């Protein structure tokens, strides 16, 4: 069955369950009553910042508003590998290992996971991760195991898990996985994973609308980075761009723009660091983030126009391109151009179909397009059925 229509409907139901009026929710969340009304009625799409503020006020998980599995009522069940990942995180220091294999094979598996992740094969990535992680724990039990290196490989696996969870809106899984990654990073032979863990912690705090603490976590990560090699530069740039998005979600446009400017300063030679720690740092990603800042805290129309004319190098991952088109779709909708919004969603679908089908912001944009057009066209109806939304 198709799921109920959007975050607005779930917001209304959640506040009514605890007896709150729209005015009370607005007061508790720091939002305007007008915005709450518009989102609940479908007049405007819910932004990630709206979801974070409302979830915090109502004391519920963001997934309960976005409809991400297992809270979704759609025909898109939770990916099988996700359940096993949850089990592994629960096992913590007692992960049941699989038989050890040579470290060279584990390194090859890590590279294969990065390719699967970058090529937007999210279901496959979640299927591969549990076995890889359990084999890493098996290797840790071997005599003379290269423990710090294996911890770095585990950090890589958990970072891929965290990034994949973002694509399907599983915020609570991200929080659990990062707890494990942070502990392992302290003993890993690659010190950059300590910085990455802090930056990712900041992004999770953003989803829970803890903006000041989120920026503190990112800054702690940035402060821990030493050197100016390619890896350090990529992670440092990634940290500044992450802080830009966090600031934009907090509606601080000037601070967000300053972080983008800092990142630009690190990329004066316009190098594409596409293979460094999943960061995709480089001139193209800088422009993508500049558009995202406009969308979240500036001028959505400018974000839509600028984002629509971006071109992408062959090295840019489908996931990053697909997410950009999702943002462009939301920007066009906010700019009053629902037909262009649907066209952007179809571009996202073409380049990264799994991610597009499961991402909460896509479903919300579809609901917003339907409300703006006041009727369901054949093209919109077809797309809505594909993502499992009733319009």
ABEGO torsion letter per residue (X at the ends): XBBBBEAAAAAAAAAAAAGBBAAAAAAAAGBBAAAAAAAAAGABBBBAAAAAAAAAAAGBBAAAAAGBOAABABABBBBAAAAAAAAAAAAEAABBBBBBBBAAAAAAAAAAAAAAAAAGBAAAAAAAAAAAAAAAAAAAABBGBBAAAAAAAAAAAAAAAAAAAAAAGBAAAAAAAAAAAAAAAAABABAAAAAAAAAAAAAAAAAAGBAAAAAAAAAAAAAABBEABAAAAAAAAAAAAAAAAAAAAAGBAAAAAAAAAAAAAAAAAGBBBAABGGAGBEAAAAAAAAAAAAAAABBAAAAAAAAAABBBBAABBAAAAAAAAAAAAAAAAAAGBAAAAAAAAAAAAAABAAAAAABAAAAAAAAAAAAAAGBBBAAAAAAAAAAGBBX
